Amino acid sequence: MVLRPALDGTLREAPLPLRLPDRFPPLAALTAYLGGMGIRPEHAPDSARRDS
């Protein structure tokens, strides 16, 4: 099981995917961007936009 060591409290260090952004800061920025904007950011259609 993947979660069992974490739930049991026997996990001594974070898994590799969670440690990588600490070693490579640009990777942290990339994952933050992808989490916020997504891979293909969508824009509101013209019919949904307000006139300024």
C-alpha positions as CSV (number, residue, x, y, z in Angstrom):
1,M,0.0,0.0,0.0
2,V,1.2,3.5,-0.7
3,L,-0.7,5.3,2.1
4,R,-0.2,2.7,4.8
5,P,3.2,4.0,6.1
6,A,1.9,7.5,6.2
7,L,-1.2,6.5,8.1
8,D,0.7,4.3,10.5
9,G,3.2,7.1,11.2
10,T,6.2,5.0,10.0
11,L,7.0,7.2,7.0
12,R,10.4,8.8,7.8
13,E,10.7,11.1,4.7
14,A,8.4,12.5,2.1
15,P,8.1,10.6,-1.2
16,L,10.3,11.6,-4.1
17,P,7.7,13.6,-6.0
18,L,7.2,15.8,-3.0
19,R,10.9,16.3,-2.4
20,L,11.8,17.3,-5.9
21,P,10.5,20.9,-5.7
22,D,12.7,21.5,-2.7
23,R,15.8,20.6,-4.8
24,F,14.7,22.3,-8.0
25,P,12.8,25.6,-7.3
26,P,11.7,26.1,-10.9
27,L,9.8,22.8,-10.7
28,A,7.9,24.3,-7.8
29,A,6.9,27.3,-9.9
30,L,5.9,25.1,-12.8
31,T,3.7,22.9,-10.6
32,A,2.1,26.0,-9.0
33,Y,1.3,27.4,-12.5
34,L,-0.2,24.1,-13.7
35,G,-2.3,23.8,-10.6
36,G,-3.6,27.3,-10.9
37,M,-4.0,27.8,-14.6
38,G,-4.0,24.2,-16.0
39,I,-2.3,22.8,-19.0
40,R,-4.7,24.6,-21.4
41,P,-6.1,27.7,-19.8
42,E,-9.5,28.7,-21.1
43,H,-10.7,32.2,-21.7
44,A,-14.2,33.5,-21.2
45,P,-16.2,33.7,-24.5
46,D,-17.0,37.2,-25.8
47,S,-20.7,36.8,-24.8
48,A,-19.7,36.3,-21.2
49,R,-17.4,39.4,-21.0
50,R,-18.5,42.8,-19.6
51,D,-17.9,46.0,-21.6
52,S,-15.4,48.1,-19.8
